[in-house]
Amino acid sequence: MRQLTKMNTTSKNQIKLKDGRIFSTGENFNVVPSIDRPDYGALCFPLSGGAAFKIPYSRLPKLFTDFHSVTEEELEEAVMDCYCPSITGEDVEPDGHDSHGFPSWLIALGMC
């Protein structure tokens, strides 16, 4: 079983949830890979309090400072090479997870 560790991060933009909660730009969060859906998303724990919420991996770079988006070129290279960026920016195997337990972009996007 892979090691899951929290990422301490800050919101880049305002986050509005379906349940009506709103988090301001610059708020601090702990983010961990979801155990029940490790291929889909992460659990976000606001340090200001309140219940955790799930965010799809693909949205994390838009919302938080410590997650990195991926380019089409990087995905093409990952398919051909033996490494791929994870959603936190670490180089991992295309079907692998980084040191925090977050998946490669190929897994996060359902391509692997």
VEXTI-809493 format. One line per 3 residues: number of its first residue (from 1); for each residue x, y, z of C-alpha. Coordinates in steps of 0.02 Angstrom, whole numbers, always signed. Layout:
NUM = X:Y:Z | ...
//
This chain:
1 = +0:+0:+0 | +68:+171:-46 | +102:+307:+80
4 = -25:+449:+85 | +32:+614:+157 | -52:+781:+164
7 = -3:+928:+56 | -12:+1096:+141 | -70:+1219:+10
10 = -156:+1386:-16 | -306:+1426:-125 | -266:+1524:-284
13 = -445:+1578:-313 | -609:+1585:-221 | -684:+1411:-202
16 = -873:+1394:-208 | -946:+1226:-161 | -1117:+1156:-207
19 = -1165:+1152:-23 | -1150:+1343:-17 | -982:+1356:+71
22 = -861:+1485:+2 | -675:+1491:+36 | -574:+1648:+0
25 = -416:+1664:-102 | -265:+1634:+9 | -347:+1513:+130
28 = -244:+1366:+191 | -291:+1184:+163 | -225:+1010:+190
31 = -254:+904:+35 | -236:+713:+31 | -273:+584:-104
34 = -443:+505:-83 | -431:+327:-17 | -598:+268:-88
37 = -568:+346:-261 | -379:+364:-280 | -398:+376:-468
40 = -522:+520:-459 | -490:+653:-331 | -425:+722:-169
43 = -498:+766:-1 | -476:+947:+50 | -476:+995:+232
46 = -495:+1182:+263 | -382:+1236:+405 | -513:+1368:+448
49 = -627:+1226:+502 | -776:+1137:+429 | -804:+975:+339
52 = -687:+905:+208 | -738:+906:+26 | -683:+812:-130
55 = -605:+893:-282 | -563:+801:-445 | -376:+795:-477
58 = -399:+891:-639 | -463:+1044:-541 | -325:+1050:-409
61 = -202:+1155:-513 | -336:+1285:-544 | -380:+1300:-360
64 = -219:+1273:-261 | -41:+1338:-270 | +56:+1174:-246
67 = -23:+1075:-388 | +40:+1085:-566 | -55:+1073:-729
70 = +8:+964:-870 | +29:+1006:-1053 | -19:+899:-1202
73 = +166:+884:-1245 | +205:+816:-1071 | +66:+687:-1088
76 = +130:+635:-1259 | +306:+615:-1190 | +241:+518:-1040
79 = +156:+392:-1153 | +320:+364:-1247 | +444:+378:-1102
82 = +462:+294:-934 | +414:+446:-830 | +266:+562:-810
85 = +233:+714:-701 | +122:+686:-550 | -8:+817:-507
88 = +114:+889:-380 | +250:+905:-513 | +360:+757:-464
91 = +423:+638:-599 | +347:+465:-574 | +313:+310:-678
94 = +163:+332:-794 | +62:+214:-684 | +141:+276:-522
97 = +112:+391:-375 | +224:+525:-300 | +296:+541:-125
100 = +131:+610:-59 | +26:+472:-139 | -43:+580:-281
103 = -53:+495:-451 | +32:+530:-615 | -67:+639:-733
106 = -99:+486:-843 | -190:+401:-698 | -278:+561:-644
109 = -347:+587:-819 | -400:+405:-838 | -272:+369:-974
112 = -179:+234:-879
//
